Amino acid sequence: MYGSVLAHGNLVEWTVRHETGHAVDARIGWLERFSGEERFGGWRISGNTAGLRAVATAMLSQLDVGTTADGHDDLVATLTSMLDLPHYQPPHQDLASDLDWSLGLERRMTALSTWFPFLGPARAHELAEFIR
C-alpha cells in the first residue's frame, strides 16, 4: 500500500527534505493559506469540536447510520468526544476504563454499540476500522 521506504531514494535525504518542508510550511503559513484550495486537494482542518463533529457525522453517514435514529445526536456527540482525545471526557464508565486510544478502540466501539443499539456490533467494528 505505501510502497518501499526507499522508493524515493536515500531515506535520510528524503526525511531531511520532508522535515524541511514542515519547517518551510510553518514559516510561510502554507497550510493555513493554501491547503483548502481545490488545486491542493481541498484539505479541511478538523481540530476543533465543530470540525470533529462534522467528521463524526460524515463517518456515520459513510456507514449508513441514519440521522433519524433515536440517539443519533448523542452518538455523534460521544464519537466527537472520542475523536477529540486530548479533551476526551468519557460519558460512560465502561469507556473510561481504557484510555489508551489505539489499544482500546475496538472495545470502545463495542461499548458504543451497547449504548446505542441502532449502531449494532457490525457497524461498530466498521467504525473502528474506519478510525484506524
C-alpha positions in Angstrom: 0.0 0.0 0.0 2.7 2.5 1.0 5.5 1.1 -1.1 9.1 0.8 -0.1 10.5 3.2 2.4 13.4 3.6 0.0 11.1 4.3 -3.0 12.3 8.0 -3.1 16.0 7.0 -2.9 18.0 7.6 0.3 15.8 7.5 3.3 17.9 10.1 5.3 17.8 12.5 2.4 14.0 12.0 1.9 13.4 12.5 5.6 15.5 15.7 5.7 13.6 17.1 2.7 10.3 16.1 4.3 11.0 17.7 7.6 12.5 20.8 5.9 9.1 21.1 4.2 7.3 21.2 7.5 9.6 24.0 8.7 9.0 25.9 5.4 5.3 25.4 5.8 5.4 26.7 9.4 7.4 29.7 8.3 5.2 30.8 5.4 1.9 29.5 6.7 1.2 27.4 3.7 -1.2 25.1 5.5 -3.4 27.9 6.7 -3.2 29.9 3.4 -3.4 27.4 0.7 -4.3 23.8 1.8 -8.0 24.4 1.5 -7.7 25.3 -2.2 -9.0 22.7 -4.6 -5.7 22.7 -6.5 -4.0 21.5 -3.4 -6.6 18.8 -2.5 -9.1 21.0 -0.6 -7.9 19.9 2.8 -10.1 20.7 5.8 -8.7 21.1 9.3 -11.0 19.4 11.8 -9.0 20.0 15.0 -11.8 21.8 16.9 -15.1 20.5 18.3 -17.2 21.7 15.4 -14.7 20.2 12.9 -14.6 16.9 14.7 -18.4 16.8 14.9 -18.5 17.2 11.1 -16.0 14.3 10.9 -18.1 12.1 13.2 -21.3 12.9 11.3 -19.5 12.1 7.9 -18.2 8.8 9.3 -21.6 7.7 10.5 -23.1 8.8 7.2 -20.5 6.7 5.3 -21.6 3.7 7.4 -25.2 4.4 6.6 -26.1 5.2 10.2 -29.2 7.3 9.6 -29.7 10.7 11.2 -33.3 9.9 12.2 -32.4 7.1 14.7 -33.2 7.8 18.3 -30.0 8.7 20.0 -28.1 9.7 16.8 -27.2 13.2 18.2 -25.9 11.6 21.4 -23.9 9.1 19.3 -22.4 12.0 17.3 -21.6 13.9 20.5 -20.0 10.8 22.0 -18.0 10.0 18.9 -16.9 13.6 18.6 -15.6 13.5 22.2 -13.7 10.2 21.4 -12.1 11.7 18.4 -11.0 14.7 20.4 -8.8 12.5 22.5 -6.8 15.3 24.4 -10.1 16.6 25.7 -11.9 13.2 25.9 -14.3 13.0 28.9 -15.8 9.5 28.8 -19.6 9.6 29.1 -19.9 6.1 30.4 -17.8 4.2 33.0 -17.1 1.3 30.5 -15.4 3.7 28.2 -13.3 5.3 30.9 -11.6 2.0 31.9 -9.1 2.0 29.0 -8.0 5.4 27.7 -5.2 4.1 25.5 -6.7 5.1 22.2 -5.0 2.6 19.9 -5.4 -0.5 22.2 -8.9 0.3 23.4 -10.5 1.4 20.2 -12.4 -1.8 19.4 -13.6 -2.1 23.0 -14.9 1.5 22.9 -16.7 0.9 19.6 -18.3 -2.3 21.1 -19.4 -0.2 24.1 -20.9 2.3 21.7 -23.0 -0.5 20.1 -24.2 -1.3 23.6 -25.1 2.2 24.5 -26.5 3.0 21.0 -28.2 -0.3 19.9 -29.1 1.1 16.5 -25.4 1.2 15.7 -25.0 -2.6 16.1 -21.8 -4.6 16.6 -21.0 -5.0 12.9 -21.2 -1.2 12.3 -19.2 -0.6 15.5 -16.5 -2.8 14.1 -16.6 -1.0 10.8 -16.4 2.3 12.6 -13.3 1.1 14.5 -11.7 0.1 11.1 -12.7 3.5 9.6 -11.0 5.3 12.5 -7.8 3.2 12.2 
